[in-house]
């Protein structure tokens, strides 16, 4: 199972529950929604898609299948944008 962590080359901060991340290769500012912010915070330590799905289930009271699908999509998107890396 893949493990995800923050890209160590990014800079980011959470302000009032929303993460703002700057990626170094393109100097883009990425504003994350609540769910993505939660996963980015958890990725300070390595997480799996299972960890992410569990966190989304607990926070948003959604079913496991939906949480797993959403978590995987969110993690993959953050990897594509170089916010997270596969550990």
C-alpha positions in Angstrom: 0.0 0.0 0.0 1.3 3.4 -0.9 2.3 5.9 1.7 2.0 9.6 1.3 3.8 12.5 2.9 4.2 16.2 2.4 6.6 17.3 -0.3 9.5 18.5 1.7 10.2 21.2 -0.8 6.8 22.9 -0.4 5.9 25.7 1.9 2.5 25.8 3.5 0.4 27.1 6.3 -3.1 26.5 7.6 -5.1 29.6 8.3 -8.6 29.4 9.7 -8.9 25.7 8.7 -7.7 26.2 5.1 -4.3 25.2 3.9 -2.3 27.4 1.5 0.6 25.6 -0.1 3.3 27.0 -2.4 5.0 24.5 -4.7 8.6 25.3 -5.6 8.9 24.1 -9.2 6.2 26.4 -10.5 5.8 28.9 -7.6 2.0 28.3 -7.6 -0.1 29.0 -4.6 -2.6 26.1 -3.9 -5.6 26.7 -1.7 -7.0 23.5 -0.3 -10.5 22.8 0.7 -11.4 21.4 4.1 -11.0 17.7 3.3 -7.7 18.2 1.4 -6.4 20.4 4.3 -7.2 17.6 6.7 -5.2 15.1 4.6 -2.3 17.5 4.1 -2.2 18.0 7.9 -2.2 14.3 8.5 0.5 13.8 5.8 3.0 15.6 8.1 3.6 12.1 9.1 3.2 9.4 6.5 -0.4 8.3 5.8 -2.0 5.7 3.6 -5.2 6.0 1.6 -6.8 3.9 4.3 -5.7 6.4 6.9 -7.1 9.2 4.8 -10.4 7.4 4.2 -10.8 6.8 8.0 -10.2 10.5 8.7 -12.8 11.5 6.1 -15.3 9.1 7.5 -14.9 10.4 11.0 -15.0 14.1 9.9 -17.8 14.1 7.4 -19.9 11.0 8.4 -19.8 9.5 5.0 -19.8 5.8 4.1 -16.5 4.0 3.8 -16.7 3.4 0.0 -17.3 7.1 -0.7 -14.5 8.1 1.7 -12.1 5.7 0.1 -12.8 6.9 -3.4 -12.6 10.6 -2.4 -9.4 10.1 -0.4 -7.7 8.3 -3.2 -8.7 11.0 -5.7 -7.6 13.8 -3.4 -4.2 12.2 -2.6 -3.6 11.5 -6.3 -4.4 15.1 -7.2 -2.1 16.4 -4.5 0.7 14.2 -5.8 0.1 15.4 -9.3 0.3 19.0 -8.1 3.5 18.1 -6.1 2.0 19.0 -2.8 2.4 15.4 -1.6 4.9 12.8 -2.6 4.7 9.0 -2.5 7.0 7.9 0.3 
